[in-house]
Amino acid sequence: MGSVSLKIGDGTARFKRATLCSSAVNVLMLFSVLTTNLFALYAFTYSPKQHLNNPLHHPHKNISLITEQISLIMREIDSSQRKLAKMEKELLGYDTFDLSRPNLANELKLFLQHHQLPLGKDSRTGITEMVASVGHSCEKSADLLSQYMSYKVSGPCPDDWSLAQKLILKGCEPLPRRRCFAKTVSKARSKNDFVIDDVLAMGNGGIRIGFDIGGGSGTFAARMAERNVTVITNTLNVDAPYSEFIAARGLFPLFLSLDHRFPFYDNVFDLVHATSGLDVGGKPEKLEFLMFDIDRILRAGGLFWLDNFYCANDEKKRALTRLIERFGYKKLKWVVGEKVDAAGSGKPEIYLSAVLQKPVRV
């Protein structure tokens, strides 16, 4: 630093000039910053209309106007949020039910009540209570829904599938949950309904190929296929394309009426399965011819499974019994029982189920 001193005339002059230039630059930068801020403030608060009409400009009026506009926007946002929340509740449906109705089932009231979370407010979702999941259209069918929710708690659920279907078709979906036990479907629903495995066991392992008369959509053949038994299904396309449907299931359909002779050689089937479709027009002579044709295609020792054959009266049951006895079949299983009319009249109907074994004839 001793080299830069007042004794050096040229250096001292250069030092003074440098200091003055630096100060001038600082002053210029400060002036630029102030000028920029003033222009920004002027541009923000400037109103051309007010400036022309009123030379005495008042910036606080523009600020007040902006504040009012922001408040109006906030009020609109708040109103929209309230409308959205109302629409959401209406769509969910739980807030549209009047739980004070006198005829409302207690189980429905309990299901629709809000339930507080056991640990309080959820930190992630912010909810404090759980609400029931039920279709918003259920409110329009409150009477049917109350009937659907009328049951014994911890008991068997009522057989009301038709009522549930009515609610679903009216848009009441999803249906509320119920605290009852659904009925289990057993393989044998009544004493007339034989179990397939039990019938196959009567054949002593010799059932390989079968024939189903009046098999509808081929369900019997499909169940037998699961047990490595090939079944040909005789059916007609009455009210539905059953033959195409059976073929689509990978099964063998036979498009043939029961008035025709079966196109099979003698003694080829191990099993012949028939239901009420065996009764050709209710004419005894046609049934007799049909029984002889069934006996022709069934091998000796083969099984004839008569599955829930409808007997209109005792006389028809006796006539069928006499006809079967003429063939000398061994009765491995013979059950006569009653079932409630499927049409809903409540009148019992007589059904015959039997497993018969063809004898050896010489």
C-alpha positions, 0 to 999 in steps of 0.5 A: 500500500506504501507504493500508492501514496500522495507522493506519486502525482499520476497515481493519485490522480488516477485513484481519484478518478476511479473513486469518482467513477465508482460512486457515479455508477452506484448513484446511477444504479440506485436511481434506476431501481427507484425509477423502476419501482415508481413506474411499476407502482404507477402502472399498477394504480394507473386508471386512464379514465380517472386520470382524464376526468380527475387530475387528482389521482387516488390510487386507493380507489383502484385497490378497493375496486380490486379487493371487491372483485377478489371478494366477489370471486371468493364468494362465487367459489364458495357457492360453487363448492356448496352446490357441488357438495349438495349434488354429491350428497344427492348422488350418494343418496344417504342424505335424501332418505327421511329416516323418521318415516314410520314404516321404514325398516329398523335395519334400513335405518341402522344401515343408513346412519352415519358411523364415526370413525373409531380413531377420529379424523383420518389424517390422509382423507380428512373424513370423520365418519363413514356413510352407507353406500346405497344408490341415490334412486333407492329413495324413490323406491323406499317402500320396496327397499324397506320390504327388502330390509325386513328380515330376521337378524342372524337368520336365513335371508328371505327368498326375495330375489324377485324383489331385489331384481325389481329394485335394481331395475328401478335404478336402486343399485347398489343394494344395501347390505343385510345381516342374514345368511344366504341359503346354500344350494345343495347338490340334492335339493329334494329327495327326487333330485339325485346326485350325479356321482351317486348314479354313476356309482350304480353303473360300477364304473361302466358309464362312458357314453350317454344320451340325454333326451330333452336336454335343453341347453346341454347342462346335463351333458356339460356336468357329465363331461366333467366326469369324462362321460360323453353325452349326446343331447337331443333338443329342439330350438323351441323359443331359443337356439339350443342346438347352437348353444350346445355346440358352442359349449363344445358338446354334441347336439342332436336336432331331432324330434321325439316322433322319430326313431333314434339314429343309433345302432342297438345297444350302444349307450351306457346311460339314457337320461330323460326328464318330463320331455319324455311325455310326448304330447301326453299320449300313452301310445307315443310314450310306449313307442318311445320307451321301446326305442330307448330300450333298443339303444340302451345296452344290457346292464345300462342305466335308464335315469328318469329324472323328475318326471311330472305326473299330472295325477295318480292315474298317470303315475300308475300307467307309467309304472305299469309301462316300465314294469313291462320291460323288466328293469331292475329298480336301483332307485325309485322315489315318488315325491311332491314339489310346490308348483313352480308357477306360484299357486302353492299346489303340490305336484307329483314327480317320479325319479328313478334309476333303472337297470336294463336286464340281460335278455336271451 
